[in-house]
Amino acid sequence: MLRLNEAVLKKTAQRCKERGIVIPTFGQLADPSRVPEKIKKRLKNVGLWDVDPANLFRITWKNDHATGLFGGVNHLELPSALTGVPARVIGLVGKYFPTGAHKVGAAFGCLAPRLVTGEFDPSTQKAVWPSTGNYCRGGAFDCAVLACTPVAILPQDMSKERFDWLKSIGAEVIATPGCESNVKEIYDKCWEIKKTRRDCVIFNQFEEFGNPTWHYHVTGPAILEVFDKVKGAKGRLAGYISATGSAGTIAAGDRIKKHHPQARVGAVEALQCPTLLNNGFGAHRIEGIGDKHVPWVHNARNTDMVLAIDDEAVVRILRLFNEPAGKKLLKAQGLSSSFIDSLALLGFSGICNMLAAVKMAKYYELGPDDVVFTVFTDSVELYGSRLKEMAADRGAYTEKDAVADLERRLLGEGTDHLKELAYPDRKALHNLKYFTWVEQQGKTVSELNALWDPEFWDKTFSRVSEYDKLITQFNARVGL
């Protein structure tokens, strides 16, 4: 049973009343048809990225960007002419979340339980969001709605668009040394804050179970809903691909396996930093996927395969999809102009996931009745500066470049740099958590051992009903 801090709850409820804040339940984010009509009416006049409390209800895969209300799950299917495999590859689209990335859901999953129990006081405390990019943006958005100060921690080498947006929304920004894979430096900064800043509460996506819980109850059902609509008479949900990152998104695979036990869950990382594949380390350019450790909230027992993707392939394909010469070549392959335009829905991590889905399909020799799902986390809108940097460094993108990248980097994606995990392999990934979380981050061996028990995850994910009950009670206290 969760403990409630009544003194803080009273203050927070008054703050929400003054700001017109109603908190959505996890159930409403999974199924927006349950959103009150009063909220839907309000949303008609609210922009998708507006810092407005009503946008908390848009932390869902089902935003209809044409009407401003809700519809089906936003997804994009990639044709075989692009992927080079007969299997169907479908990605959920993250662009149509507030902030333009689905990580705002993980941030909500971590914040909401603490808000409705009184563990976090937005009137006196700052929320710290350790991140490699999009998570801290989601947390900053949630904080802006509550009119409390977000503290965003992210590596200094992340894209300029991320830093500009965080500053525009009033976040305190802390840039840590290194790039995407420098997660330890982020943890070190968190420990420094814990010791020196009593006014801060840290929402660490890598260890907070609200992160995978949101994906289990929102992303997982969204994938299942799309599959039921597209599967046809003989469709098989063959696989699910997710970059490991903070190990939140990959938890949708736990939900998928409850309904399709034969589906294989693949964890993706950069070839330049193959921590899961062969205990490797290094720097890479695939922003948004994290590295150099196994997150505490990664259910390694449910991971069937590890796949590593070359970051050079990712950055080249971003140009292929968005430069005029690349679009011209894709059109010559028979792809429609409207579909080619939709490829802008894939940012770096989305392209990485796409390539891993192709790699999985080739490895298992999947056919036209097989469907592999993945997530297109964010869009090219967050990487415009990267395109300009590549143009400056490498010169104009030519037709010759486009042909080489399509043939070698996309259609030529092979089955190298992957590993199908047997039981001992999964246990080995689980055991890697010891060196980060027990030796460095203060966890205990008994806590680590508990994570190997499947019942632990069932109990953890089942707590969402308790969260939704508390959210409903909190909204009643607010009185809106």
Secondary structure per residue as TSV (DSSP state, phi and psi in degrees):
chain	resnum	aa	ss	phi	psi
A	1	M	-	360.0	129.8
A	2	L	-	-74.4	139.8
A	3	R	-	-87.3	140.9
A	4	L	-	-109.2	135.6
A	5	N	-	-98.7	96.8
A	6	E	H	-62.8	-36.9
A	7	A	H	-63.1	-44.1
A	8	V	H	-71.0	-40.9
A	9	L	H	-58.2	-38.9
A	10	K	H	-63.0	-44.4
A	11	K	H	-66.8	-42.3
A	12	T	H	-66.9	-39.4
A	13	A	H	-62.9	-40.2
A	14	Q	H	-65.5	-39.5
A	15	R	H	-63.0	-43.0
A	16	C	H	-66.2	-36.3
A	17	K	H	-65.1	-42.8
A	18	E	H	-65.6	-32.4
A	19	R	H	-98.9	3.1
A	20	G	T	69.3	37.6
A	21	I	-	-98.2	121.4
A	22	V	-	-113.9	130.7
A	23	I	-	-93.6	127.6
A	24	P	-	-73.1	151.8
A	25	T	-	-83.0	161.7
A	26	F	H	-59.8	-37.6
A	27	G	H	-62.2	-36.9
A	28	Q	H	-71.5	-32.4
A	29	L	H	-72.4	-31.2
A	30	A	H	-75.1	-35.5
A	31	D	-	-134.2	85.4
A	32	P	G	-64.3	-9.0
A	33	S	G	-62.3	-17.0
A	34	R	G	-87.9	-3.3
A	35	V	S	-69.1	134.1
A	36	P	-	-57.0	144.2
A	37	E	H	-59.8	-31.4
A	38	K	H	-61.3	-40.1
A	39	I	H	-69.9	-43.1
A	40	K	H	-59.9	-40.7
A	41	K	H	-62.6	-40.4
A	42	R	H	-66.5	-36.7
A	43	L	H	-64.8	-23.7
A	44	K	T	-60.4	-23.3
A	45	N	T	-111.3	16.5
A	46	V	S	-119.6	127.6
A	47	G	-	-70.8	155.1
A	48	L	T	-60.7	-34.5
A	49	W	T	-102.1	5.1
A	50	D	-	-63.2	141.3
A	51	V	-	-81.2	79.6
A	52	D	-	-133.1	136.0
A	53	P	G	-54.7	-30.3
A	54	A	G	-61.9	-25.9
A	55	N	G	-70.9	-11.0
A	56	L	G	-59.8	-29.9
A	57	F	G	-78.3	-7.1
A	58	R	G	-95.1	11.5
A	59	I	-	-82.5	66.5
A	60	T	S	-150.0	157.9
A	61	W	T	-78.5	-1.4
A	62	K	T	-110.7	25.2
A	63	N	B	-71.6	127.7
A	64	D	-	-91.3	101.1
A	65	H	T	-70.2	-11.8
A	66	A	T	-82.9	-40.4
A	67	T	T	-100.1	-18.4
A	68	G	S	84.2	-0.4
A	69	L	S	-108.7	-137.0
A	70	F	B	-125.7	153.0
A	71	G	-	-149.6	-140.2
A	72	G	S	-78.6	178.8
A	73	V	-	-70.4	129.4
A	74	N	-	-71.6	118.1
A	75	H	E	-150.7	162.6
A	76	L	E	-137.5	125.9
A	77	E	E	-97.3	133.4
A	78	L	E	-97.5	125.5
A	79	P	-	-73.3	159.2
A	80	S	H	-61.5	-28.5
A	81	A	H	-61.0	-24.6
A	82	L	H	-94.7	-42.9
A	83	T	H	-84.2	-27.5
A	84	G	-	79.3	8.6
A	85	V	S	-123.1	148.2
A	86	P	S	-72.6	-23.2
A	87	A	S	-64.1	152.9
A	88	R	E	-86.2	130.6
A	89	V	E	-116.2	120.6
A	90	I	E	-128.0	131.8
A	91	G	E	-119.2	136.0
A	92	L	E	-71.3	142.6
A	93	V	E	-100.5	121.3
A	94	G	-	-89.5	-11.4
A	95	K	T	-59.4	-31.0
A	96	Y	T	-91.2	18.3
A	97	F	S	-85.4	156.3
A	98	P	G	-53.9	139.3
A	99	T	G	79.7	-8.3
A	100	G	G	80.5	13.1
A	101	A	B	-150.2	147.4
A	102	H	T	-73.3	-9.3
A	103	K	H	-62.7	-17.3
A	104	V	H	-62.0	-24.9
A	105	G	H	-69.5	-44.0
A	106	A	H	-61.5	-41.0
A	107	A	H	-62.5	-43.2
A	108	F	H	-61.4	-42.4
A	109	G	H	-60.4	-31.3
A	110	C	H	-83.2	-36.1
A	111	L	H	-80.0	-45.1
A	112	A	H	-56.6	-47.0
A	113	P	H	-60.1	-38.2
A	114	R	H	-73.7	-28.2
A	115	L	H	-70.7	-42.8
A	116	V	H	-88.2	0.1
A	117	T	H	-106.0	-10.4
A	118	G	T	84.8	13.2
A	119	E	S	-74.5	-21.4
A	120	F	S	-124.2	130.6
A	121	D	-	-110.4	100.4
A	122	P	T	-66.9	-13.8
A	123	S	T	-83.1	-20.3
A	124	T	T	-128.2	-13.8
A	125	Q	-	-117.8	152.5
A	126	K	E	-101.3	144.1
A	127	A	E	-98.7	125.0
A	128	V	E	-102.1	128.6
A	129	W	E	-120.1	91.5
A	130	P	E	-73.7	130.7
A	131	S	-	-159.7	162.4
A	132	T	S	-106.4	20.2
A	133	G	S	149.0	-77.7
A	134	N	H	-79.8	-29.3
A	135	Y	H	-63.2	-43.7
A	136	C	H	-68.2	-27.4
A	137	R	H	-68.6	-40.8
A	138	G	H	-63.5	-43.0
A	139	G	H	-64.7	-39.0
A	140	A	H	-63.8	-38.3
A	141	F	H	-63.1	-47.9
A	142	D	H	-59.7	-40.6
A	143	C	H	-67.7	-38.7
A	144	A	H	-61.3	-37.0
A	145	V	H	-62.5	-38.4
A	146	L	H	-85.0	-3.8
A	147	A	T	60.0	39.2
A	148	C	-	-120.2	161.1
A	149	T	-	-84.4	122.5
A	150	P	E	-89.2	143.6
A	151	V	E	-113.8	111.0
A	152	A	E	-99.0	124.4
A	153	I	E	-112.0	124.6
A	154	L	E	-155.6	155.9
A	155	P	E	-63.0	145.3
A	156	Q	T	-65.7	-20.2
A	157	D	T	-92.4	9.3
A	158	M	S	-72.2	167.2
A	159	S	-	-63.2	149.1
A	160	K	H	-58.6	-36.1
A	161	E	H	-58.1	-36.8
A	162	R	H	-65.1	-46.9
A	163	F	H	-65.4	-42.4
A	164	D	H	-60.6	-43.7
A	165	W	H	-66.7	-42.6
A	166	L	H	-60.2	-42.1
A	167	K	H	-67.2	-36.3
A	168	S	H	-67.0	-25.5
A	169	I	T	-94.3	0.4
A	170	G	T	90.6	19.0
A	171	A	-	-78.9	147.0
A	172	E	E	-81.6	120.6
A	173	V	E	-108.4	127.6
A	174	I	E	-117.3	114.8
A	175	A	E	-96.3	118.5
A	176	T	E	-93.4	159.0
A	177	P	S	-62.7	145.5
A	178	G	S	98.9	-161.1
A	179	C	S	-123.4	-159.3
A	180	E	T	-48.3	-40.4
A	181	S	T	-87.1	-0.4
A	182	N	-	-88.1	69.8
A	183	V	H	-80.1	-34.8
A	184	K	H	-58.4	-38.5
A	185	E	H	-61.5	-32.5
A	186	I	H	-67.4	-44.3
A	187	Y	H	-62.1	-40.0
A	188	D	H	-60.6	-40.9
A	189	K	H	-65.2	-36.8
A	190	C	H	-62.0	-43.1
A	191	W	H	-63.9	-38.5
A	192	E	H	-61.5	-43.2
A	193	I	H	-65.1	-41.6
A	194	K	H	-57.5	-37.6
A	195	K	H	-83.0	-24.8
A	196	T	H	-117.3	-15.2
A	197	R	-	-129.2	95.6
A	198	R	T	-71.4	-13.5
A	199	D	T	-88.5	6.5
A	200	C	E	-111.6	142.2
A	201	V	E	-119.1	128.1
A	202	I	E	-96.7	126.8
A	203	F	-	-107.9	86.2
A	204	N	-	-87.2	105.3
A	205	Q	T	-59.9	-24.3
A	206	F	T	-76.5	-15.7
A	207	E	T	-129.1	-8.1
A	208	E	-	-88.5	125.8
A	209	F	T	-75.8	-9.5
A	210	G	H	-63.1	-26.5
A	211	N	H	-65.7	-62.1
A	212	P	H	-66.1	-26.6
A	213	T	H	-63.5	-42.2
A	214	W	H	-60.4	-44.4
A	215	H	I	-69.2	-36.0
A	216	Y	I	-61.8	-39.4
A	217	H	I	-96.4	-13.5
A	218	V	I	-118.8	-53.4
A	219	T	I	-70.2	-44.5
A	220	G	H	-56.7	-53.9
A	221	P	H	-60.8	-32.5
A	222	A	H	-63.0	-42.2
A	223	I	H	-64.7	-44.6
A	224	L	H	-62.1	-37.4
A	225	E	H	-65.9	-43.8
A	226	V	H	-63.8	-43.3
A	227	F	H	-60.2	-43.8
A	228	D	H	-61.2	-29.5
A	229	K	H	-81.5	-28.0
A	230	V	H	-110.3	-7.9
A	231	K	-	-67.0	-29.3
A	232	G	T	71.2	-160.2
A	233	A	T	-75.2	-31.8
A	234	K	T	-124.5	15.3
A	235	G	-	-63.8	142.4
A	236	R	E	-125.1	131.7
A	237	L	E	-81.5	96.6
A	238	A	E	-87.7	-30.2
A	239	G	E	-162.3	162.0
A	240	Y	E	-137.5	129.6
A	241	I	E	-115.2	133.3
A	242	S	E	-149.6	130.4
A	243	A	E	-59.7	142.1
A	244	T	-	-66.3	-47.7
A	245	G	T	49.9	-121.5
A	246	S	T	-92.7	3.5
A	247	A	S	68.7	26.1
A	248	G	S	-86.5	-54.4
A	249	T	G	-60.4	-35.2
A	250	I	G	-66.3	-17.1
A	251	A	G	-67.5	-18.3
A	252	A	H	-58.9	-28.2
A	253	G	H	-63.8	-31.9
A	254	D	H	-62.6	-40.6
A	255	R	H	-69.4	-41.9
A	256	I	H	-59.3	-42.4
A	257	K	H	-66.0	-23.9
A	258	K	H	-64.3	-31.4
A	259	H	H	-102.9	-28.4
A	260	H	-	-134.2	78.3
A	261	P	T	-58.5	-24.0
A	262	Q	T	-78.3	-13.5
A	263	A	-	-65.5	139.4
A	264	R	E	-100.9	135.5
A	265	V	E	-103.6	122.6
A	266	G	E	-110.1	129.0
A	267	A	E	-97.8	130.2
A	268	V	E	-112.6	142.5
A	269	E	E	-146.3	173.3
A	270	A	E	-80.4	139.6
A	271	L	T	-60.1	-31.5
A	272	Q	T	-73.1	-9.8
A	273	C	S	-144.5	68.0
A	274	P	-	-85.8	67.2
A	275	T	H	-63.6	-47.5
A	276	L	H	-74.9	-33.6
A	277	L	H	-70.7	-46.0
A	278	N	H	-151.2	34.2
A	279	N	S	59.4	30.2
A	280	G	-	-83.0	171.9
A	281	F	-	-149.6	162.8
A	282	G	-	155.9	-178.2
A	283	A	-	-104.4	151.0
A	284	H	-	-152.3	175.2
A	285	R	-	-114.9	10.0
A	286	I	-	-88.8	86.8
A	287	E	T	-63.5	131.1
A	288	G	T	107.4	5.1
A	289	I	-	-119.1	-5.7
A	290	G	-	62.7	165.0
A	291	D	-	-173.0	-176.0
A	292	K	S	68.6	8.9
A	293	H	S	-165.5	170.2
A	294	V	-	-104.1	116.4
A	295	P	-	-57.1	147.0
A	296	W	T	-57.6	-34.2
A	297	V	T	-91.9	12.9
A	298	H	-	-85.5	117.3
A	299	N	-	-80.9	83.7
A	300	A	G	-62.6	-25.5
A	301	R	G	-65.3	-23.1
A	302	N	G	-98.0	8.9
A	303	T	-	-96.9	123.2
A	304	D	-	-95.8	-22.4
A	305	M	E	-154.4	147.4
A	306	V	E	-117.0	131.7
A	307	L	E	-129.7	133.4
A	308	A	E	-110.7	134.8
A	309	I	E	-117.5	132.6
A	310	D	-	-68.1	125.1
A	311	D	H	-66.3	-23.9
A	312	E	H	-64.8	-36.8
A	313	A	H	-63.5	-39.6
A	314	V	H	-65.8	-48.4
A	315	V	H	-69.0	-32.8
A	316	R	H	-69.2	-39.9
A	317	I	H	-70.6	-29.0
A	318	L	H	-58.5	-39.8
A	319	R	H	-70.7	-41.9
A	320	L	H	-55.6	-42.4
A	321	F	H	-76.9	-20.0
A	322	N	H	-124.4	-13.6
A	323	E	S	-88.1	148.6
A	324	P	H	-54.0	-42.8
A	325	A	H	-64.1	-36.2
A	326	G	H	-69.0	-43.2
A	327	K	H	-63.5	-37.6
A	328	K	H	-62.7	-42.8
A	329	L	H	-65.2	-42.5
A	330	L	H	-63.2	-36.8
A	331	K	H	-66.0	-35.1
A	332	A	H	-68.2	-19.0
A	333	Q	T	-82.6	0.1
A	334	G	T	97.3	5.3
A	335	L	-	-82.0	140.5
A	336	S	-	-72.7	156.6
A	337	S	H	-62.2	-39.1
A	338	S	H	-65.6	-39.4
A	339	F	H	-67.5	-42.5
A	340	I	H	-59.5	-40.3
A	341	D	H	-62.1	-34.2
A	342	S	H	-70.1	-16.1
A	343	L	G	-67.1	-13.8
A	344	A	G	-66.5	-10.1
A	345	L	G	-73.1	-9.7
A	346	L	-	-104.3	115.4
A	347	G	-	-87.9	-163.6
A	348	F	H	-57.5	-51.8
A	349	S	H	-69.2	-31.4
A	350	G	H	-64.8	-41.7
A	351	I	H	-65.3	-40.6
A	352	C	H	-58.2	-46.7
A	353	N	H	-63.5	-39.5
A	354	M	H	-59.6	-47.9
A	355	L	H	-63.0	-37.3
A	356	A	H	-67.5	-36.3
A	357	A	H	-63.3	-40.6
A	358	V	H	-63.8	-42.7
A	359	K	H	-61.8	-44.4
A	360	M	H	-63.0	-44.1
A	361	A	H	-60.8	-39.5
A	362	K	H	-70.3	-40.7
A	363	Y	H	-62.9	-44.9
A	364	Y	T	-89.6	4.3
A	365	E	T	52.0	50.1
A	366	L	-	-73.4	145.6
A	367	G	-	-108.8	-171.3
A	368	P	T	-66.2	-16.4
A	369	D	T	-88.5	-6.3
A	370	D	E	-94.4	138.7
A	371	V	E	-120.4	128.4
A	372	V	E	-112.3	124.6
A	373	F	E	-101.7	151.1
A	374	T	E	-151.5	-169.8
A	375	V	E	-130.8	129.0
A	376	F	E	-96.4	88.6
A	377	T	-	-54.8	-50.6
A	378	D	B	-144.3	-178.8
A	379	S	-	-114.6	177.5
A	380	V	G	-65.4	-15.1
A	381	E	G	-58.1	-25.5
A	382	L	G	-90.0	4.2
A	383	Y	-	-131.8	19.1
A	384	G	H	-57.5	-38.9
A	385	S	H	-66.6	-31.6
A	386	R	H	-67.5	-39.8
A	387	L	H	-61.8	-40.7
A	388	K	H	-66.6	-39.2
A	389	E	H	-63.8	-42.1
A	390	M	H	-67.8	-37.5
A	391	A	H	-63.5	-39.4
A	392	A	H	-69.7	-39.1
A	393	D	H	-80.7	-36.2
A	394	R	H	-112.5	-8.1
A	395	G	-	89.6	-179.8
A	396	A	-	-62.2	146.3
A	397	Y	-	-85.0	119.3
A	398	T	-	-103.9	170.2
A	399	E	H	-61.4	-36.7
A	400	K	H	-63.2	-41.8
A	401	D	H	-60.2	-44.7
A	402	A	H	-62.0	-44.9
A	403	V	H	-61.4	-45.7
A	404	A	H	-61.8	-43.3
A	405	D	I	-70.2	-39.1
A	406	L	I	-64.8	-47.6
A	407	E	I	-72.5	-44.2
A	408	R	I	-87.0	-45.7
A	409	R	I	-87.3	-27.1
A	410	L	I	-109.2	-67.9
A	411	L	T	-63.9	-25.7
A	412	G	T	-90.8	6.4
A	413	E	-	-57.0	128.6
A	414	G	-	-108.8	-167.7
A	415	T	S	-105.9	19.9
A	416	D	-	-81.2	168.2
A	417	H	S	56.0	46.6
A	418	L	E	-143.4	164.3
A	419	K	E	-148.0	122.7
A	420	E	E	-81.6	128.6
A	421	L	-	-94.2	120.9
A	422	A	-	-82.7	173.6
A	423	Y	H	-54.4	-47.4
A	424	P	H	-63.0	-31.8
A	425	D	H	-65.4	-41.4
A	426	R	H	-65.8	-40.5
A	427	K	H	-64.4	-35.4
A	428	A	H	-64.2	-40.8
A	429	L	H	-62.4	-43.8
A	430	H	H	-58.8	-44.2
A	431	N	H	-65.1	-25.8
A	432	L	H	-61.5	-23.7
A	433	K	H	-59.9	-27.6
A	434	Y	I	-54.0	-45.0
A	435	F	I	-71.8	-28.0
A	436	T	I	-87.3	-50.6
A	437	W	I	-89.3	-34.7
A	438	V	I	-85.8	-49.4
A	439	E	T	-72.6	-31.4
A	440	Q	T	-110.5	-35.9
A	441	Q	T	-110.8	9.1
A	442	G	-	86.5	9.1
A	443	K	-	-78.1	166.0
A	444	T	-	-108.8	161.2
A	445	V	H	-64.2	-37.3
A	446	S	H	-65.3	-37.6
A	447	E	H	-64.3	-40.8
A	448	L	H	-63.5	-44.7
A	449	N	H	-61.7	-34.6
A	450	A	H	-62.7	-30.1
A	451	L	T	-69.5	-14.8
A	452	W	T	-83.4	-13.9
A	453	D	-	-83.6	120.3
A	454	P	H	-57.0	-30.3
A	455	E	H	-65.3	-28.3
A	456	F	H	-58.9	-44.7
A	457	W	H	-71.8	-37.2
A	458	D	H	-61.3	-43.4
A	459	K	H	-67.3	-41.0
A	460	T	H	-61.7	-47.9
A	461	F	H	-71.1	-25.8
A	462	S	H	-74.1	-13.2
A	463	R	T	-69.7	-9.8
A	464	V	H	-61.8	-29.9
A	465	S	H	-65.2	-35.4
A	466	E	H	-69.4	-40.5
A	467	Y	H	-60.4	-45.1
A	468	D	H	-65.2	-35.7
A	469	K	H	-64.3	-43.3
A	470	L	H	-68.1	-37.0
A	471	I	H	-62.3	-43.6
A	472	T	H	-62.3	-42.8
A	473	Q	H	-65.3	-38.8
A	474	F	H	-64.9	-43.3
A	475	N	H	-61.4	-36.9
A	476	A	H	-64.7	-37.1
A	477	R	H	-65.8	-38.3
A	478	V	H	-64.4	-41.7
A	479	G	T	85.2	22.1
A	480	L	-	-96.8	360.0
